[in-house]
Amino acid sequence: MTLTGAANESVGGWTLGFIQLKYLSIDQARYRGATNRDGSMLTTLDNKTLCRDTYPNSTDVWYYPSNQGFTSGQFEQTRMLSAFEYLPPTGSLDVRAQFADRTSRWWPTTQINTLVPGHPTNFLHYAYIELFFCTMLAAKDPNGNFRILKHFYWNVIWEQYFKSNNSSPFGSSTTLQPVVPDPAKRARLEQNTSPVRDGYPRDSRFPSFHPSLAGIRSLPISRVVTTHAQPKISYAPDWRHS
């Protein structure tokens, strides 16, 4: 953003950064036993919980909490001007912030099938994950009021099959992964981004805009929701889930 005014005018307390909402996640993993009689499992963690995407326990709305001093290259990821910041003689000051996100999901490579007698181990066979976000570039003035400057939507899609790791036969090692990606089956790895639009998104799924962003502040934190979610598990006595 560019702040303009009179030379030497105080601009202390202005902040520029990114706010991110996660509004949908599809998380599914399928497991199967070493043989058909060892069964299979379908595990899901899908949810449509609207979340603010920031660090756990943060009371901030910024994706990068403003008091943490995150930097990437030469720019801070949330740029907060000090109380002693003034406009230069030109009366114009460019303020920059950066954004980057590395999304991830973790599934255990093995699960115990409690439906089948003997409770055999089932092994990760297939995983499908979709995560949907809306990211906003926002400026906060010294009085604590926000202006949403830009926004865009983006999502990631991962789809992967797995197979037995021949160097680590099922159950023979705790130090090697019992499964590896199956090269014979196509992996789907996508990242899609919408055009960048001005202002706050006109989206009925999101809180109405208020200069304090009170509606966004009241949302649960994405990482907390994901960590505490209890998976739904369906068991089968054969490979029907794989």
C-alpha positions as CSV (number, residue, x, y, z in Angstrom):
1,M,0.0,0.0,0.0
2,T,1.0,3.6,-0.4
3,L,0.5,6.2,2.4
4,T,0.3,9.8,1.2
5,G,0.1,13.1,3.0
6,A,2.3,16.0,4.1
7,A,6.1,15.7,4.4
8,N,7.0,14.5,7.9
9,E,3.4,13.6,8.8
10,S,3.2,10.8,11.3
11,V,2.2,7.4,10.0
12,G,3.1,5.5,13.1
13,G,0.9,2.5,13.9
14,W,-0.3,1.6,10.4
15,T,-0.1,-2.1,9.7
16,L,-0.2,-4.0,6.4
17,G,-0.6,-7.8,6.2
18,F,-2.7,-10.8,5.1
19,I,-5.8,-12.3,6.7
20,Q,-6.8,-15.8,5.6
21,L,-10.0,-17.8,6.1
22,K,-10.4,-21.5,5.5
23,Y,-14.0,-22.4,4.7
24,L,-13.9,-26.1,3.5
25,S,-11.7,-29.1,3.9
26,I,-12.1,-32.6,2.5
27,D,-9.8,-35.1,4.1
28,Q,-10.2,-38.8,3.4
29,A,-7.9,-41.8,3.7
30,R,-8.5,-45.4,2.8
31,Y,-6.7,-48.3,4.4
32,R,-6.6,-52.0,3.6
33,G,-5.0,-55.1,5.1
34,A,-2.2,-57.2,3.7
35,T,-4.9,-59.6,2.4
36,N,-8.6,-59.2,1.6
37,R,-9.6,-61.1,4.8
38,D,-7.7,-58.5,6.8
39,G,-10.3,-55.9,5.9
40,S,-10.3,-52.2,5.1
41,M,-11.1,-48.8,6.6
42,L,-12.4,-45.4,5.4
43,T,-11.3,-42.5,7.6
44,T,-12.7,-39.0,7.1
45,L,-12.0,-35.6,8.6
46,D,-14.2,-33.5,6.3
47,N,-15.6,-30.2,7.7
48,K,-17.2,-27.0,6.6
49,T,-16.2,-25.0,9.6
50,L,-15.3,-21.4,8.8
51,C,-12.0,-20.7,10.5
52,R,-9.5,-17.9,10.7
53,D,-6.1,-19.2,9.6
54,T,-3.5,-18.1,12.1
55,Y,-1.2,-19.5,14.8
56,P,-2.8,-21.5,17.6
57,N,-3.7,-19.4,20.7
58,S,-3.3,-16.1,18.7
59,T,-5.9,-13.4,19.4
60,D,-4.7,-11.7,16.1
61,V,-6.5,-11.8,12.8
62,W,-3.3,-11.7,10.8
63,Y,-2.1,-14.9,9.2
64,Y,1.3,-14.0,10.6
65,P,0.7,-12.5,14.1
66,S,1.9,-8.9,13.9
67,N,4.0,-9.2,17.1
68,Q,6.0,-12.2,16.0
69,G,8.3,-10.4,13.5
70,F,8.0,-12.9,10.6
71,T,10.2,-12.0,7.6
72,S,10.6,-13.5,4.2
73,G,13.4,-12.1,2.1
74,Q,13.6,-8.4,2.5
75,F,9.9,-7.8,3.5
76,E,8.1,-8.5,6.7
77,Q,5.1,-10.8,6.3
78,T,3.1,-8.5,8.5
79,R,4.5,-4.9,8.3
80,M,3.7,-2.8,11.4
81,L,5.1,0.8,11.3
82,S,6.6,2.0,14.5
83,A,5.2,4.9,16.5
84,F,8.1,7.1,15.1
85,E,7.5,6.5,11.4
86,Y,7.0,9.7,9.3
87,L,6.3,10.4,5.7
88,P,9.5,11.3,3.7
89,P,9.8,14.7,2.0
90,T,8.0,13.4,-1.0
91,G,4.9,12.9,1.1
92,S,4.5,9.3,-0.1
93,L,5.6,6.0,1.6
94,D,5.3,2.5,0.0
95,V,4.6,-0.2,2.6
96,R,5.0,-3.9,1.6
97,A,4.1,-7.2,3.1
98,Q,4.5,-10.8,1.9
99,F,2.4,-13.9,2.1
100,A,3.2,-17.6,1.7
101,D,1.4,-20.7,2.9
102,R,2.6,-24.3,3.0
103,T,-0.5,-26.3,3.7
104,S,-0.1,-29.9,4.9
105,R,-2.1,-32.8,6.1
106,W,-0.9,-35.9,7.9
107,W,-2.4,-39.4,7.9
108,P,-0.9,-42.3,9.8
109,T,0.5,-45.0,7.5
110,T,-1.2,-47.8,9.5
111,Q,-4.5,-48.3,11.4
112,I,-5.9,-51.2,13.5
113,N,-9.0,-52.7,12.1
114,T,-11.0,-53.6,15.2
115,L,-13.9,-55.2,13.2
116,V,-11.8,-58.1,12.0
117,P,-10.9,-60.9,14.4
118,G,-7.4,-60.6,15.6
119,H,-7.4,-56.8,14.9
120,P,-5.1,-56.9,11.9
121,T,-3.1,-53.8,10.8
122,N,-4.5,-52.0,7.8
123,F,-2.2,-49.9,5.7
124,L,-2.6,-46.6,4.0
125,H,-3.8,-47.2,0.4
126,Y,-5.3,-44.0,-0.8
127,A,-5.6,-40.4,0.4
128,Y,-7.7,-37.5,-1.0
129,I,-7.5,-33.9,0.3
130,E,-9.0,-30.6,-0.7
131,L,-8.5,-27.4,1.2
132,F,-10.2,-24.1,0.3
133,F,-9.1,-20.6,1.4
134,C,-9.9,-16.9,1.0
135,T,-6.9,-14.6,1.5
136,M,-7.2,-10.9,2.0
137,L,-4.6,-8.0,1.9
138,A,-5.6,-5.7,4.7
139,A,-4.5,-2.4,6.2
140,K,-5.1,-1.4,9.8
141,D,-5.0,2.3,10.8
142,P,-3.6,3.6,14.1
143,N,-7.1,3.6,15.6
144,G,-7.5,-0.2,14.9
145,N,-9.9,0.1,12.0
146,F,-9.3,-2.3,9.1
147,R,-9.5,-1.7,5.3
148,I,-9.6,-4.8,3.1
149,L,-7.7,-3.8,0.0
150,K,-7.7,-7.0,-2.1
151,H,-8.8,-10.6,-1.8
152,F,-8.5,-13.9,-3.8
153,Y,-9.6,-17.5,-3.4
154,W,-7.4,-20.5,-3.7
155,N,-7.4,-24.2,-3.1
156,V,-5.1,-27.2,-3.1
157,I,-6.0,-30.8,-4.2
158,W,-4.0,-33.8,-3.4
159,E,-4.8,-37.4,-4.5
160,Q,-2.3,-40.2,-4.0
161,Y,-2.3,-44.0,-4.0
162,F,0.2,-46.0,-1.9
163,K,1.6,-49.5,-2.0
164,S,3.7,-51.8,0.1
165,N,7.3,-50.8,0.7
166,N,9.3,-53.8,-0.4
167,S,12.2,-52.7,1.8
168,S,10.0,-52.7,4.8
169,P,7.5,-55.7,4.6
170,F,4.3,-55.2,6.6
171,G,5.0,-55.2,10.3
172,S,8.7,-56.0,9.9
173,S,10.1,-52.6,10.8
174,T,9.2,-49.6,12.9
175,T,12.0,-47.4,11.5
176,L,10.9,-47.6,7.8
177,Q,7.6,-46.5,6.3
178,P,5.5,-49.6,5.5
179,V,4.0,-47.9,2.5
180,V,5.3,-45.6,-0.3
181,P,3.5,-43.6,-3.1
182,D,2.5,-46.0,-5.9
183,P,4.3,-44.8,-9.1
184,A,2.0,-46.9,-11.2
185,K,-1.0,-44.8,-10.3
186,R,-1.2,-41.1,-11.2
187,A,-0.9,-38.6,-8.4
188,R,-3.0,-35.5,-8.5
189,L,-1.3,-32.4,-7.1
190,E,-3.1,-29.2,-7.9
191,Q,-3.1,-25.6,-6.7
192,N,-5.7,-23.2,-8.1
193,T,-6.0,-19.5,-7.6
194,S,-8.8,-17.1,-8.5
195,P,-8.3,-13.6,-10.0
196,V,-7.5,-10.9,-7.4
197,R,-10.5,-8.7,-6.6
198,D,-10.8,-5.4,-4.8
199,G,-12.2,-5.0,-1.3
200,Y,-13.8,-7.4,1.1
201,P,-15.3,-10.6,-0.5
202,R,-19.0,-10.5,-1.1
203,D,-19.5,-14.0,0.2
204,S,-22.5,-15.0,2.3
205,R,-20.4,-17.7,4.0
206,F,-18.2,-15.0,5.7
207,P,-19.0,-12.5,8.5
208,S,-20.3,-9.1,7.4
209,F,-17.5,-6.6,7.1
210,H,-17.0,-4.3,10.1
211,P,-13.9,-2.0,10.6
212,S,-12.9,-3.9,13.7
213,L,-13.3,-7.3,12.0
214,A,-15.2,-8.5,15.1
215,G,-16.8,-11.3,13.1
216,I,-13.5,-12.7,11.9
217,R,-12.0,-12.4,15.4
218,S,-14.7,-14.6,16.8
219,L,-14.0,-17.5,14.4
220,P,-12.2,-20.6,15.6
221,I,-8.6,-21.1,14.5
222,S,-8.1,-23.5,11.7
223,R,-5.1,-25.4,13.1
224,V,-7.0,-25.9,16.4
225,V,-10.1,-27.3,14.6
226,T,-8.0,-29.6,12.5
227,T,-5.9,-30.9,15.5
228,H,-8.9,-31.5,17.7
229,A,-11.2,-33.1,15.1
230,Q,-12.2,-36.7,15.7
231,P,-12.1,-38.8,12.5
232,K,-15.1,-40.8,11.4
233,I,-14.0,-44.3,10.7
234,S,-15.9,-47.0,8.8
235,Y,-14.7,-50.6,9.1
236,A,-15.1,-53.5,6.6
237,P,-14.1,-57.1,6.8
238,D,-12.8,-57.1,3.3
239,W,-11.3,-54.6,0.8
240,R,-14.5,-52.9,-0.1
241,H,-13.2,-49.5,1.3
242,S,-10.1,-49.6,-0.8
